[in-house]
């Protein structure tokens, strides 16, 4: 099992280039960046974590730019979105951004995706809460066409692309792995439909072996080969016993949390994570 971490790449936090290099030096496998394009001040949507929305949610760098910066500062560290709010992104431009990051990173990009929870944020982009998952599916299928076809086209409810040329193609073939965040049965149906992996947050009582079997059940029902799918856990508990249990169960990657803290505190936390990796 690979061990990586996620970090909200804020304008007031540690430089992601220094962070990425420090993680690679300590043997961590990957660095994932969450995103929010902006946070409307009317704040209608309740924060899923409860309480006030943390400061970092309104201070994030663009995830594709952050991934490119992190990749340029390293040689082996994988970089990823964790998650990219796909319904809020125009798919032609996003397909080019993904392919470009994968190209410049030498095939080290992982595309973590999700539908989003902040209604007012997505509405600013012309998306709606009710149709966000249908829109996300079309966006991903359209991007796959752009990544894999010499003359790509797509005709859907939300996306229409006339026959077009689009380069670069991703370095990873047919495209970077697509991981879908969420915990519901609906999420798992979407994973086996058009993604390459499941990206859940371990819930209370989370059993990694049961999670693997749950994904396998949905894969079998859809006629999908389980060997083409993986599980990456988000905000995994940072202790050796938990990580050993996840590895034994067949979890492919566990992501630990890098706190919204000072540079020195973050580097000290990485030192602790290095002990778990080793």
RACORTA-V686022 format. One record per run of one state. SS is the DSSP state (h for helix, s for strand, l for the rest). FROM is the first residue (numbers start at 0). TO is the last residue. If there is no record, write none. Layout:
BEGIN
((SS	FROM	TO) (SS	FROM	TO))
END
This chain:
BEGIN
((l	0	0) (s	1	5) (l	6	8) (s	9	9) (l	10	14) (h	15	24) (l	25	28) (s	29	32) (l	33	53) (h	54	57) (l	58	58) (s	59	59) (l	60	61) (h	62	71) (l	72	76) (s	77	84) (h	85	87) (l	88	89) (h	90	103) (l	104	107) (s	108	113) (l	114	117) (h	118	123) (l	124	130) (h	131	147) (l	148	150) (s	151	154) (l	155	158) (s	159	163) (l	164	176) (s	177	180) (l	181	183) (h	184	193) (l	194	195) (s	196	198) (l	199	199) (s	200	200) (l	201	206) (h	207	221) (l	222	224) (h	225	227) (l	228	228) (s	229	233) (l	234	238) (h	239	248) (l	249	251) (s	252	256) (l	257	261) (h	262	276) (l	277	277))
END
